């Protein structure tokens, strides 16, 4: 029941500005530990070892600290422990914030303010947005929603149902590590190796569950369920990451659009594999559609995981 209450809290409140969010605290810890490790780790081999230390230390501290806080709270009051468990799990979910962020992009496009739409999109993507047209902006917002359905909602919910707040925070710590150091560029190819691999392992099951749930959501909401399932099976492994394309493939199929293609990062072009078939031209309306699918998928995930835990 704690996860259900946390989910409701997330829908109602989201992530208030200024709130001491655990992910921000974890992020600062990662930056501090990284700077210390880099003082001593210089070569590739040593950096890879340092990366394992960084990864192991971060997820361990996150898990143990959360477990200890709940234990202490339980000594004071079982009600306090219950409330704290709900509160921590709530901070791990990003349903409302994901919909809100993409919704702001849609709002600016609906007002034909392409300059402001680019600014709103730049807050949620790493690609350059200055040269994007309406279709490119819309595609960026849709890809963000589709990819983060698993990372920001289904995966932390999955682990919260299995191991409560400690395991949910463990997952968020791993996810934060991957987002900060899990890159295959010169700076992080060695230091981020362990973090990237752990994130791949933790997201393996949730990503596939997400693709399935998106196809079911498409059926329930009147989108193209058959095509969602077809594209999910066909294109879900097109990204270098074994998990990141699952949500995008299922959403692209449901909306009969094509995601991926040319993006610019720091002024340099990068062509990513295309996902889905271009049956329809991407429009701002597809952003709204992707948000609707995201909400339905999150709700289905909650129901499926709740029933699954009760049956087990």
Protein Blocks (a to p, Z undefined) as FASTA:
>chain_A
ZZmmmmmmmmmnopaehiacfklmmmmmmmmmmmmmmmmmmbfmlmmmmmmmmmmmmmmm
mmmmmmmmmmmmmmmomklmmmmmmmmmmmmpcklmmmmmmmmmmmmmmnopaklmmmmm
mmmccbdfklpcfklmmmmmmmmmmmmmmmmmmmmmmmmmmnommlmmmmmmmmmmmmmm
mccbfklmmmmmmmmmmmmmmmmmmmmmmmmmmmmmmmmnopafklmmmmmmmmmmmpmb
lklmmmmmmmmmmnopaeehjddeehiacddddedjdfbccdfklmmmmmmmmmmmmmmm
mmmmmmmmmmZZ
